[in-house]
Amino acid sequence: MSNELESVFPHLTPLNHSITSPVSPDYNCIAWAAGETERWWWPVAGSFAYWPPTIPVQETLDAFIKAFGSIGFTPCGNANIEQGYEKIALYVDENGKPTHAARQLPNGRWTSKLGQSQDIEHELDGLTGAVYGVVAQVLKRPIDE
């Protein structure tokens, strides 16, 4: 499966990513970044997907920032590892529409759920390109210790 990923995400190489879970349709990248594996997160009214109840049901970067804000994340200026915080990166397409979220791991690398496929560990720019676009915003929240 790794070669397939590398054909879809040209910045992935055998040396800069690894598959960390089997395929699962139970959750998506937004839920995974939020720390959930039991449901999908996406702003679709009347859908099977979860969206925080007070957040606008819109596929906008602002709505996604507010959705993660509902669980304690705030915008920050960089993706560097920061002691005492966990970080999330929000990706957008060329029109500014959110496409993906990745969560930073304690080792400074990132973890992503790829649609209904696997979770992977990767470098932040490993998923940039035609499918997910670019990182538009990084958010952080204190780690509960």
Secondary structure, DSSP 4 states (H G I P E B T S, - for coil): -HHHHHHHSTT--TTTEEE-S---SS--HHHHHHT-SSS-B---TTSSSB--TTS----SHHHHHHHHHTTT-EEES--S--TTEEEEEEEE-TTS-EEEEEEE-TTS-EEEE-TTS-EEEE-GGGGTBTTTBEEEEEEEEEPP-
